[in-house]
Amino acid sequence: MFSLRHSSRNWLGFGALYLLLGGVAGGMAVALLQLLPPLRAAIGVIGIGGAFFCIAVPHLGLYTLAALMIAVWPYQLIKLLGLVVTGAIGLWALKVRRPLLTRDAILLVQLLLTSVICISALRSTAPDARSIALGFVSYATLTWTMATASHSGLVVRRIVGAMLLSGVVIAVIGLVQYVRPFVWIVSAAQTYAESPYYDGGSLEDSLQLGGSFRVESLTGTPNFLGMSMQILLPFAVLWSIQQASLRNRALGLVMVALLATAMVLSFTRGVILTTAAIIVPLLALRIGLRRSLPWLVVSVLLAGVLMLLWDPLRARLVSTIEELLRARNQNEPLWSTAAGWRAATLPIAWEIFTDHFWTGVGLGNQRTMWRQYAPTFIVMPGTEVQLPVHNAYLQLAVDVGIGGIGLLIALVVVAWWQLRRAQSLFRARQQRDMFALACAAEIAWLAMTVNNVLYPGLDNYRYFWVLLAVIGAIVRVAADQRAAAARGIANAA
């Protein structure tokens, strides 16, 4: 039995420890404020506190990381937090004797792809090749971390829940940005202002396109905002459908509306297209056509009204057709229209790929290759830094050759197949929550793999890899359940 005296001693000991830690933390904060600019110092204080938090409570650190990855943060904050969380999860796994390595097909293919990319970086002359390769290493580490930490379905549900809550906050900030324009401190617009192509206008003007203000919230670019909202939509919709209470369904409807509105306000044409062509039909099939028909009718009517009455959306969509038609007229520079420019660069990228079929040009080297292959009416000299080929598959093929693109396609297929297997298991065991998560992940994954045809940069479009890490966590839960069932059968025999 605890005595009051013994308890008092414990509290005194804890109090002394907390005072010591508080003094150390205060001293470090003062030192940072003296040595660094205020913003860096504040981030340092938050980072150090976050590191202690992640080490003390690894899974809460993981949920925090999942939530923060929806936005883009200053300096290397998210990478440092990721390293701390990975280390904390590794120590937790050792403590509870959870296997650090399993027969994980997704992680295996991702590690093979990462190895090819790292080898390509070693022979590349591009100044950022090694940085890009380290990015791919961090993505593989994220997949391992989420999969290792997911010892139960509850962990996966909390990861997705943290991402949904973060997505709602990002969406609300985006709505505020649409009403009162601002530019996030690590927005791509800030980088554009430092480039030689900056025309001297306000940063808010750089987010104007075709007379419409493109919302980016805290994600760094409107394209990032569109993608982040899109991958969260299937999870939000299927969560809402599962709710029994009217209050929770209403909350779910508000969440879906916020995510969809922010996605539309980003005016990201490719994402809007893949949402209409992939996300909506697949969700309707999963929910059931009869059950989803009223919602489909309302959505179609709302989209029609928006197209008729809202000039910015209509202008944004119509401009795509106009730009593609103008691409046939080579009397004017194609780099003056986004869609025409992207369409014209595809055959050139294919030529570079076939000329360097086996090994590619080297990670990041394609930017200099465009000077040799592309006529100036397609790519304005100097603008090759913008990654002219807006196709992630073809971009990777140009950089690292047929081995890299083959492994990327294998990764896409393996992740999809593992999700299908997980769905079968969860359905058979009547685990409705996990089945819904696996279905939502599959729908988001199919849309994201098509998005890769329309956007470049797997190295910096990290939402592909964040979604893959969530898929890895779902698949690990299914694998653990199969292993437990196999051990039960073996013990019974």
C-alpha positions in Angstrom: 0.0 0.0 0.0 1.2 3.5 -0.7 1.8 5.7 2.3 1.3 9.4 2.2 4.9 9.9 3.1 6.2 7.7 0.3 3.8 9.4 -2.1 5.1 12.9 -1.0 8.7 11.8 -1.6 7.7 10.7 -5.1 6.0 14.0 -5.9 9.0 15.9 -4.5 11.3 13.9 -6.7 9.2 14.4 -9.8 8.9 18.1 -9.0 12.7 18.5 -8.7 13.1 16.6 -12.0 10.5 18.8 -13.8 12.2 22.0 -12.4 15.6 20.7 -13.7 14.1 20.0 -17.1 12.4 23.3 -17.1 15.6 25.1 -16.3 17.5 23.2 -19.1 14.7 23.9 -21.6 14.6 27.6 -20.6 18.3 27.9 -20.9 18.3 26.3 -24.3 15.4 28.6 -25.4 17.4 31.7 -24.3 20.5 30.4 -26.1 18.6 29.8 -29.3 17.0 33.3 -29.1 20.5 34.8 -28.8 22.1 32.8 -31.6 19.3 32.6 -34.2 16.8 34.8 -35.8 13.4 34.8 -34.0 11.6 32.5 -36.4 14.4 30.0 -36.5 14.7 30.2 -32.7 10.9 29.6 -32.2 11.0 26.6 -34.6 14.0 25.3 -32.7 12.2 25.5 -29.3 9.1 23.8 -30.8 11.3 21.2 -32.4 13.2 20.3 -29.3 10.0 20.1 -27.3 8.4 18.0 -30.0 11.4 15.7 -30.0 11.1 15.0 -26.2 7.3 14.6 -26.7 7.8 12.0 -29.5 10.4 10.0 -27.6 8.1 9.9 -24.5 4.9 9.0 -26.4 6.0 7.5 -29.8 2.5 6.9 -31.2 1.2 10.4 -30.3 4.3 11.7 -32.1 3.4 9.6 -35.1 -0.1 11.0 -35.2 1.3 14.5 -34.9 3.7 13.8 -37.8 0.8 12.5 -39.9 -1.2 15.7 -39.3 1.7 18.0 -40.0 2.6 16.4 -43.2 -0.5 17.8 -44.9 1.1 21.3 -44.8 4.6 22.6 -45.7 6.8 23.9 -42.9 9.8 26.1 -42.7 13.4 24.8 -43.0 13.8 21.1 -42.3 11.2 20.9 -39.4 9.2 18.0 -40.9 12.2 15.9 -41.8 13.7 16.3 -38.3 10.4 15.4 -36.7 10.2 12.4 -39.0 13.7 11.2 -37.9 12.7 11.6 -34.2 9.5 9.7 -34.7 11.2 6.9 -36.6 13.8 6.5 -33.9 11.1 6.6 -31.2 9.0 3.9 -33.0 12.1 1.8 -33.5 12.8 1.9 -29.8 9.2 1.1 -29.0 9.3 -1.8 -31.4 12.4 -3.2 -29.6 10.7 -2.8 -26.2 7.6 -4.6 -27.1 9.5 -7.2 -29.3 7.7 -6.2 -32.5 9.5 -7.5 -35.6 11.4 -4.7 -37.3 11.4 -6.4 -40.7 8.7 -8.6 -42.2 7.8 -10.0 -45.6 6.4 -6.7 -46.7 6.2 -6.6 -50.5 5.4 -2.8 -50.6 8.4 -1.8 -48.6 10.6 -4.3 -50.5 9.8 -2.8 -53.9 10.0 0.8 -52.5 13.5 0.0 -51.1 14.6 -1.4 -54.5 13.3 1.7 -56.2 15.1 3.9 -53.6 18.3 2.0 -54.2 18.1 2.6 -58.0 17.6 6.3 -57.3 20.5 6.5 -54.9 22.8 4.8 -57.4 21.7 7.2 -60.1 22.3 10.1 -57.7 25.9 9.0 -57.2 26.7 9.3 -60.9 24.7 12.4 -61.4 26.2 15.9 -61.9 23.1 17.7 -60.8 23.7 19.8 -57.7 20.5 18.6 -55.9 20.8 14.9 -56.9 21.8 13.7 -53.5 19.2 15.8 -51.8 16.5 14.3 -54.0 17.8 10.8 -53.2 17.7 11.5 -49.5 14.1 12.5 -50.0 13.3 9.1 -51.4 15.1 7.5 -48.5 12.9 9.5 -46.1 9.7 8.3 -47.9 10.8 4.7 -47.6 11.5 5.4 -43.9 8.0 6.8 -43.5 6.5 3.7 -44.9 8.5 1.5 -42.5 7.6 3.7 -39.5 3.8 3.7 -40.1 3.8 0.0 -40.9 5.9 -0.9 -37.8 3.8 1.3 -35.5 0.5 -0.1 -36.7 0.2 -3.0 -34.3 -3.6 -2.7 -34.4 -6.4 -1.2 -36.5 -6.8 1.5 -33.9 -3.4 3.0 -34.8 -4.3 3.2 -38.5 -7.7 4.8 -37.7 -5.9 7.4 -35.5 -3.4 8.1 -38.2 -6.1 8.7 -40.8 -8.1 10.7 -38.2 -5.2 13.0 -37.5 -4.8 13.6 -41.3 -8.5 14.3 -41.7 -8.5 16.8 -38.8 -5.4 18.5 -40.3 -7.1 18.5 -43.7 -10.1 20.3 -42.3 -8.0 22.9 -40.7 -6.0 23.4 -43.9 -9.3 23.7 -45.8 -10.7 26.3 -43.4 -7.4 28.3 -43.7 -7.8 28.1 -47.5 -11.3 29.5 -47.3 -9.9 32.4 -45.2 -7.2 32.9 -47.8 -9.7 33.1 -50.6 -11.5 35.9 -48.8 -8.4 37.7 -47.4 -5.4 36.6 -49.7 -2.1 35.9 -48.1 1.0 33.9 -49.0 2.4 31.2 -46.6 6.0 31.8 -45.5 7.2 28.7 -47.4 5.0 29.0 -50.4 6.4 28.4 -53.9 5.4 32.0 -54.5 8.2 33.0 -52.1 10.6 31.1 -54.2 9.2 32.6 -57.4 9.8 36.1 -56.0 13.6 35.2 -55.8 13.8 34.0 -59.4 14.8 36.0 -62.5 11.3 35.6 -63.9 9.6 37.5 -61.1 7.9 40.6 -62.6 7.9 42.6 -59.4 4.2 42.3 -58.6 2.8 41.3 -55.2 3.1 37.7 -54.1 -0.7 37.4 -54.0 -0.7 38.3 -57.7 1.5 35.2 -58.4 -1.4 33.1 -57.2 -3.7 34.7 -59.7 -4.3 32.7 -62.9 -6.9 33.5 -65.6 -8.6 36.0 -63.3 -9.0 33.6 -60.4 -7.1 33.5 -57.1 -5.8 30.0 -56.6 -5.9 29.0 -52.9 -2.9 27.1 -51.5 -3.5 27.5 -47.7 -0.5 26.1 -45.8 0.5 23.5 -48.4 3.0 25.5 -50.5 1.2 25.4 -53.9 -2.4 25.2 -55.1 -1.5 21.8 -56.7 -0.4 20.5 -53.3 -3.7 21.7 -51.8 -5.7 20.1 -54.5 -3.9 16.7 -54.1 -4.1 16.7 -50.3 -7.8 17.4 -50.3 -8.4 14.8 -53.0 -6.7 11.9 -51.1 -8.6 12.7 -48.0 -12.0 12.9 -49.6 -12.6 9.1 -49.9 -11.7 8.6 -46.2 -14.1 11.5 -45.2 -17.0 10.2 -47.4 -16.8 6.6 -46.2 -16.4 7.6 -42.6 -19.5 9.7 -42.9 -21.5 6.9 -44.5 -20.6 4.6 -41.6 -21.9 6.9 -38.9 -25.2 5.8 -37.2 -26.0 9.1 -35.4 -27.4 12.1 -37.3 -24.9 14.4 -35.6 -21.9 12.5 -36.8 -23.3 12.3 -40.3 -23.8 16.0 -40.3 -20.2 16.5 -39.1 -19.0 14.2 -41.8 -21.0 16.1 -44.5 -19.4 19.4 -43.3 -16.0 17.8 -43.4 -16.6 16.5 -47.0 -17.9 19.9 -48.1 -14.9 21.8 -46.6 -12.4 19.4 -48.3 -14.2 19.6 -51.7 -14.5 23.4 -51.5 -10.8 23.9 -50.8 -10.0 21.5 -53.6 -12.1 23.4 -56.1 -10.7 26.8 -54.9 -7.2 25.5 -55.7 -8.3 25.5 -59.4 -6.0 22.5 -59.9 -7.4 21.2 -63.2 -5.9 17.7 -63.2 -7.1 17.0 -59.7 -10.6 18.3 -60.4 -10.7 16.1 -63.5 -9.5 12.9 -61.7 -11.9 13.5 -58.8 -14.8 13.7 -61.2 -13.6 10.8 -63.4 -12.2 8.4 -60.7 -13.0 9.4 -57.1 -16.8 10.1 -57.5 -17.6 7.0 -59.6 -15.6 4.6 -57.5 -17.2 6.0 -54.3 -20.6 5.6 -55.8 -19.9 2.0 -56.7 -18.5 1.3 -53.2 -21.5 2.9 -51.4 -24.0 1.4 -53.9 -25.5 3.1 -56.9 -29.0 3.2 -55.5 -27.9 4.6 -52.2 -25.5 7.2 -53.7 -27.8 8.2 -56.6 -29.4 11.2 -54.7 -26.0 12.5 -53.8 -24.8 12.1 -57.4 -27.7 14.0 -58.8 -27.1 16.8 -56.3 -23.4 16.9 -57.1 -24.0 17.0 -60.9 -26.6 19.8 -60.5 -24.3 21.8 -58.2 -21.4 21.4 -60.6 -23.6 22.5 -63.5 -24.7 25.6 -61.6 -21.1 26.4 -60.6 -20.0 26.1 -64.3 -22.8 28.4 -65.4 -22.7 31.1 -62.7 -19.2 31.1 -61.5 -16.9 32.7 -64.1 -13.5 31.7 -62.5 -14.3 27.9 -62.6 -15.7 28.1 -66.1 -12.8 30.1 -67.4 -10.3 27.7 -65.7 -11.8 24.6 -67.3 -12.4 26.2 -70.8 -8.8 27.5 -70.8 -7.5 24.0 -70.9 -9.3 23.2 -74.2 -8.2 26.6 -75.7 -4.5 26.0 -74.7 -4.5 22.5 -76.2 -5.9 23.9 -79.5 -3.3 26.6 -79.5 -0.6 24.0 -79.1 -1.2 23.0 -82.8 -0.2 26.5 -83.9 3.6 26.7 -83.8 3.6 30.4 -84.8 3.7 31.4 -81.2 5.8 30.2 -78.3 4.2 27.1 -76.6 5.7 28.0 -73.3 3.1 30.9 -73.1 0.3 28.3 -72.4 0.5 25.8 -69.6 -1.5 23.0 -71.3 0.0 23.4 -74.7 3.5 23.5 -73.2 3.0 20.3 -71.3 1.5 18.5 -74.3 4.4 19.5 -76.5 7.1 18.4 -74.1 5.9 14.8 -73.8 7.3 13.5 -77.1 10.6 15.3 -76.4 10.8 13.6 -73.0 10.1 10.3 -74.6 13.0 10.9 -77.1 15.4 11.7 -74.2 14.2 8.5 -72.4 14.7 6.2 -75.5 18.2 7.7 -76.1 19.2 6.9 -72.5 17.0 3.8 -72.1 18.9 1.6 -69.7 20.4 4.0 -67.2 18.7 7.4 -67.8 20.5 10.7 -67.8 21.2 10.7 -64.1 19.0 11.9 -61.3 18.2 15.6 -61.8 20.3 15.9 -65.0 17.3 16.1 -67.3 17.0 19.9 -66.7 20.2 20.4 -68.7 19.2 17.8 -71.4 16.2 20.0 -72.4 18.6 22.6 -73.7 19.8 20.0 -76.3 16.5 18.5 -77.2 13.8 21.1 -77.0 13.3 23.9 -79.6 13.0 27.4 -78.0 9.4 27.7 -79.2 8.5 24.9 -76.8 10.8 25.5 -73.8 12.1 29.1 -73.2 15.8 28.9 -72.4 16.3 28.9 -68.7 12.8 27.6 -67.8 13.9 23.9 -67.8 14.3 24.4 -64.0 10.5 24.2 -63.9 10.6 20.5 -64.9 9.1 20.8 -68.4 7.7 17.2 -68.5 4.6 17.2 -66.3 4.5 13.4 -66.0 6.0 11.7 -63.0 6.5 8.3 -64.7 8.2 9.8 -67.8 10.3 12.1 -65.6 11.6 9.2 -63.5 12.2 7.2 -66.7 14.3 10.0 -68.1 16.3 10.4 -64.9 17.0 6.7 -64.0 16.1 4.6 -67.0 13.9 1.6 -67.5 14.8 0.0 -64.2 13.4 2.9 -62.2 10.2 3.3 -64.1 9.7 -0.5 -64.0 10.0 -0.5 -60.2 7.7 2.5 -59.9 5.0 0.7 -61.9 5.6 -2.4 -59.9 5.1 -0.4 -56.7 1.8 1.0 -57.9 0.5 -2.5 -58.8 1.8 -4.2 -55.6 0.3 -1.6 -53.3 -3.1 -1.9 -55.1 -3.0 -5.7 -55.0 -2.1 -5.8 -51.3 -5.0 -3.4 -50.6 -7.4 -5.8 -52.4 -6.1 -8.7 -50.3 -6.5 -6.6 -47.1 -10.1 -5.8 -48.1 -11.0 -9.4 -48.5 -9.6 -10.2 -45.0 -11.4 -7.3 -43.3 -14.7 -8.1 -45.1 -14.5 -11.8 -44.1 -13.8 -10.8 -40.4 -16.6 -8.1 -40.5 -14.2 -5.4 -39.5 -16.2 -2.5 -41.0 -13.8 0.3 -40.0 -10.7 -1.3 -41.5 -12.6 -2.4 -44.6 -13.7 1.2 -45.2 -10.2 2.5 -44.7 -8.8 -0.1 -47.2 -11.5 0.8 -49.7 -10.9 4.6 -49.3 -7.1 4.1 -49.6 -7.7 2.1 -52.8 -9.8 4.8 -54.4 -7.4 7.5 -53.4 -4.5 5.4 -54.7 -6.0 4.9 -58.1 -6.6 8.7 -58.5 -3.1 9.5 -57.3 -1.5 7.1 -59.8 -3.4 8.9 -62.6 -2.4 12.3 -61.2 1.2 11.2 -61.7 0.5 11.3 -65.5 -0.4 15.0 -65.1 2.1 16.2 -62.6 5.9 16.0 -62.2 8.1 15.6 -59.2 7.7 12.4 -57.1 10.6 13.8 -55.1 8.6 16.9 -53.9 4.9 15.9 -54.5 5.0 13.9 -51.3 1.3 13.1 -51.0 1.9 10.1 -53.2 4.3 8.8 -50.6 2.2 9.8 -47.6 -0.7 7.8 -49.0 1.6 4.9 -49.7 2.7 4.9 -46.1 -0.9 4.8 -44.9 -1.5 1.8 -47.3 1.6 0.1 -45.8 0.1 0.5 -42.3 -3.3 -1.0 -43.5 -1.5 -3.9 -45.1 0.6 -4.5 -42.1 -2.5 -4.8 -39.9 -3.9 -7.4 -42.3 -0.6 -9.3 -42.4 -0.4 -9.4 -38.6 -3.9 -10.8 -38.4 -3.1 -13.5 -41.0 0.1 -14.4 -39.0 -1.9 -14.6 -35.8 -4.5 -16.9 -37.4 -1.7 -19.1 -38.8 -0.1 -19.4 -35.4 -3.5 -20.3 -33.9 -4.0 -23.1 -36.4 -0.5 -24.4 -35.9 -1.0 -24.4 -32.1 -4.4 -26.2 -32.5 -2.8 -28.8 -34.7 
